[in-house]
């Protein structure tokens, strides 16, 4: 296990290093830079002053040299300042990452539990009206765009009925009730969009497992349906589903960007959008790296969970 974790963490570090250079290069090659924006705000800037500003901020150097300087500072804990908010990048990213983890974490747990429950129920009632209803719900969730669903929720529950806030962040004095009210619509949007595909996948995996010989043997030995389902069928069916669950976390982060923008949720998705639109290089780069690191960590945890679901799986090598 220790060797496996070492290799996976090393691989994750290499991925982050490669992605940091790619993102840095792409952002650096975009037309316009912070100095151009500063110059446009002051048309009376002379060419000498322009050259002096570019030398101070290092934008007159090559992309490679600028990346080396940024990486050296980042390894020392200095990720630079935000050009838009005039604060250290980490002071902006950490609260936004916490807000995104709250939103995506709640949506992830609800969608995963709901999908596994519905998929298992559809597999057990295969061909019945329950199966057809669950499949209809799953296909509807796959087909509906998140932006349309979010706007529909805002119109119905915030504008027409007035039950829930249309967006924004809860105030501290509102407590957990305010947090729940502000989370309801964006979480519902993410859950409905993500649960459909996972439900179909869980249903297929459960149908395949229920047809295996060891399930028939367990039934022949007189095991109750509940014990057979929980101890044998579900654990084996979750092994392929777990891979999709880990990948789903990446989909939640990408889908949360649009959802956060619609519901004015101050998370990573909205922060990345504002940073890119405002040519805030440091902020956009660090935000994207934090999202990548979160997705890589989720995949490592999924690999570790394989050994809990199936003791025959060994991450450290061949078991004797």
N, C-alpha and C positions, 0 to 999 in steps of 0.2 A: 504493500500500500504506500509506504513512504517513497519507494522508488518511482511508483506511478505518479504520485503527486508532484514529485520533483520534476519529472519529464513534462507533465502537463503544465505546471507553472512556468517552466522554461519556455515551452511552446507558446503559452499565452503572452509572455514577455516579448518574444520575437514577433508575434502578431501585432502587439501594441506598438512596437518600435517601427515595423514596416508601415502600419497604418498611419502613425504619426507623421512619417515622412511624406506619404502619399497625400494626406490631407493638407499638410503644410505647403507642399509644392502646388497643389491645385488652388489653394486659397491665394498663394503668392502670385500665381499666374493670372488671377482674375484681373480684368481691367480696372484700374483705379486702386489706390491704396490710401491709408490714413493721411499721408502727406498731401495727396491730391485734394482730399476733402478739406484739409486745413487751408490749402492755397485757394480753393474755390470760395471759401468763406471770407478771404481777404485778397481781392484782386490786385491790390497794390504791392503784393509781395514781389521783390526783385529776384532775378535769377540767382544771384549770390546767396540770398536768404533761402531760396528753395534748395540749392545744393547743400547749404549748411544744415538744414533740417533733415535732408535725406541722409547725410553723414551721421548726424546724431542718432537717428532712429535705425540706422543700418540698412535702410531699404535700397541703398546704392550698391550693396554687395550682391553676390550671386545667391541663388536659392539655397545651394548646398552650404555655404558659409553661414547664412542666416539660420538654417536649421541646426547646424552644429552649435551655434551660440545659444539657441533656444533650448536644445536638448541638455546642454551643460547646465544651464540655469535651472531647468526643470528637475534634473537629477538632484540638485541641491535644494529642492523644495520651492523654488521661485518660478511660478508659472506666468509671471507678468501681470500687467494691469489691464483692466477693461477700458477701451477707448470711449465707450458710450457712458458707462456708469462711474468711471474714474475711481475704481476700487480694485484691490487685488482680486484676481480671477477666482481663487479658491473661496474667498468670502462670498462670492455670488453663486458659485457652482454648488457648494455643499448644501445650502438651504433648498435650492431648486431640485437637487438630486433627492433630498429627503421627501419633498412634495411628490415627485414622480414615483418614488418607491411606494408611498402611501397609496396613490391612485392605482398604479399598475399592480401592486401587491394585493390589494383588495379584489380588483378585477380578476387577477390571475387565480387566486384561491377559489373565488366563486365560480368562475368558468370551468376550472379543472374539476371541482367536486360535482358540479352540475352535469358536465359532459360525461364523466365516468358513470354517474348514476343513471342518466338517460340512456347512454350507450348500453349499459348492462341490462337495463329494463327492456330496451328494444330487442336485444339479443335473446333474452329469456322469453319474450312474447313475439317471436319472429313470425311475421305474416299476419298478425292480428291488427285490430284498429289502433292499439297502443303503439305498435311498431310504425304504422303508417303516419300516425300523428307526430311522433317524434321525428321521423324522417322529414316530414313537411316543415316542422320547426327548424330542423338543421339546415335544410336547403334554403329556407327563407333567410336565416342568419348569414349564410355564405353569400347570398345574392345581394343583400342590402348594403349600400355604401355607408361607411361610418359617418361621413359629413351629412348625408341626407337624414340618417336616423337621428343624429344629434340635433339637427335643426327641427325635426319633427317633435322630439321630446321637449325642446325649449318652447315650441309653439303651444303644445298641448298642456304640459304640466306647469309651465311658468307663466305663459301669456294668458291662455284661456282659463285654466283652473286656478292658477296662483298658488299651487300647493308647494312648489319648490323654487328656490332661486334660479335664475337663468344662468348664472355663472359667478365667477369671482372666488375669492378665498374667504373662509370664515374668520370672524373676529375672535380674538382670544377670549373675550367675555362670553361668547356663545357656547363654549365648551364642546362636549362630544356631540350634542344635538346639532349644533351648527355645522360641525364637521360632517356628520352623517347627511344633513340636508344638502350641503354643497357637493358631496361626493355622489349622491344618488344618481343624478342624470349622467355624468361622465362615466361612472362605473357601469351603469346599465347599458350605455352605448358600447363600451368596450366588450362587455360580457356577451351581448347578443351577437356582435360581429365575430368574436373568437370562438364561441362555444359550438358553432355549427360543424366546422371541420373536425374538431376534436371528438365530437359526439359520433360522427360517422366512423371515424377511425377506431374509437373504443368499441363500437358495435361490431365492426368487422373482426377485430382482435378477439372479442369475447365469443363470437360465433365459431371462429376457428378453434379456440381452446375447448369449447363445449363439445366439439366433435372428436376430441382426442381419446385415445384408448384409456389413459389413466383416469379420465373423468367417468367413463363407463365402469371401470374397475371400482372406483370410489362409490358409485351408486350401487353396484352389486354387493359391496361389503355392508351396505345398510346405512351409509352416512346420510345425515339429514341434508336437505337442499341448502340450508343456510350455512352449515359447516363446509359442505362441498364447494359452495360458491366463494366463501371468504378465504378458506384455507388453501384451496387448490386452483380453482378457475381464475379468480380475480388476480391473484399474485402473478400467475403466468401471463395473463392477458395484459397486465400493466407494463411488462418489459418492453414491447415495441411501442406502446403508447407513451412511455416515459420519454422516448427520444423526441416525439412530436411535442410533448409538453415543454421540454427544454427549448426547442426551436420556437415554440409559441411565445416564450418570454421576449424574444427578439421582435416578433410581430407586434406584441403589446407595446414595446418601446417605440417602434416606428409608427404604429397607429395612434399612440398617445400624443404624438406631436400635433396632429390635426385636431384631435379631441381637446387637448389643452388649449389650443388657439381658439376653438369655438366656445369653450366654457370659461375662458379667461383664467385658467388654472396655472399658477406660476410654477411650472415645472421645467424639466430639461427640454422637452420638445418646443415649448414656446420660447425658451431662452436661446436655443439653437437658431430658431427662425429669426429672432430679433438680432442675434449676433451676425448672421449671414447678411441680412438686409442692411445692417449698419456697418458692414466691413470691419467688424470687431474680430480681428484675426485670432488673437490669443483666446478670447472667450469661446469662439466657435470651435477651435481646435481642442481645447481642454474638455468641452462638453461632449464632443463626439468620442473622445478617448474614454471618458468615464462611462458612456453608454456601452462602448465596445467591451470594456473591462467587466461590466455587469453581466453582459451576455456570455462572455467566456467563463465567468465564475458559475453561471447557471448550468452550463454544459459540463463543467467539472463535477458539480454536485450531482448531476444526473448520472454520470458514470459511476460515482460512488454509490448511488441509490440502487444501481443494478445488482450489486453484491448483496444488498439487503433483501431484494425481491427474490433472487435466485442464488443460494449459497454455492452453487456449482461454478458461478462466474468468479474468476480471480483477476484482480487488477495488477497484481504483482508478479504474475507469471503462472506457469502451469502448476496446478495443485497435485499433490501426490495422493 
